[in-house]
């Protein structure tokens, strides 16, 4: 039996390919054939063809972002979050194999199956679609700013026309697009292409009126549902229907979004951001440690899920101005700890891991130092009650140490690979200590509480 599948996660880095590998292995063990298209950070790979669709019994979509399903019209679709494909890939394939297609009334020899969707859509999926489009701007902008500082020094912005200042300015431009892109693609996830214009307009206004990424999030959701309402309630004569996508929807939705952002959404969101920024600025000593603990726990709790992404998006916004951020430093070091702690635990407590887990632990060294927290997911899925608390404690320790010593970063990603760039990190030695301490704490707790593997 043959199936086709699409996997896609918000970052397009780890979950996407881990889910694809899990589905391929499960299909092989169950005696089935599957082709998995990965929609990752480099675009779609192993793309599903028309021939594949004709041969497939069902389509599996394991995604936390918006996936275009128009090409699968008439086919049985099993749609789940990407983590489900990692945790229970065999169960997912068995669901697809046992799914009964609902026959259409079209009397043709090649009668197709009707679409059968088991989808989990809603706020999280729309938000993650926006985040997935935003992250490349965040990463590119942050690294360009870092390179600008490395070449031109800490006052690079005072030397216009130089290579360092050009890279710095380009990075700032990428950061400036971050918030509008977030709003645009949340709306896109809700209302498809017509949502992009009002979503981007709302996001752009949010980036300029102080409401920031929180305002853009609200704007994105508002824009998407405004477009859906316009499509439903605004009716034109058939002769004028062609004006809907090119004139009526963009004009009405953008105008409504502008009014909402200025008179309804903007001011409350700006006040919230100002209050939050003032509170964070006032934190020091024990309070700073508490903030580091909270951020660390958020990063390790679901390892790339909505709680993790909320902490990361919040931290990334603090470096959007190109200024060093203690919050970003705490978030990145806390995000590196889970896979590194697991990797170390598989070395010092080999009798508590299967051979397959020990091999996966080797890959976690590379994932951890690259700030890819998702490498910890298979271990957490296999033993959540022991693994997740261990990861949270280690990440909390790392975040607290980073905050106590006032470590800062000016980049939103990159792991240890960016630490060698001059002026990127403040307090390099305590930052490395924070990473090592969190890793060791997680590894020791895991090694102590996990049960030995029965021979």
TAVENNOR-V197485 format. One record per helix or strand. SS is the DSSP state (@ for helix, = for strand). FROM is the first residue (numbers start at 0). LEN is the number of residues. If there is no record, write none. Layout:
ss: (SS SS)
from: (FROM FROM)
len: (LEN LEN)
This chain:
ss: (= @ = = @ = @ = @ @ = = = @ @ @ @ @ @ @ @ @ = @ @ @ @ @ = @ = @)
from: (1 13 32 42 49 57 69 75 81 88 102 112 115 122 155 162 193 211 237 242 285 305 324 325 349 354 372 383 407 414 424 427)
len: (7 17 8 3 6 6 3 5 6 10 1 1 1 30 3 29 15 22 3 40 16 13 1 23 3 15 10 21 2 4 2 22)
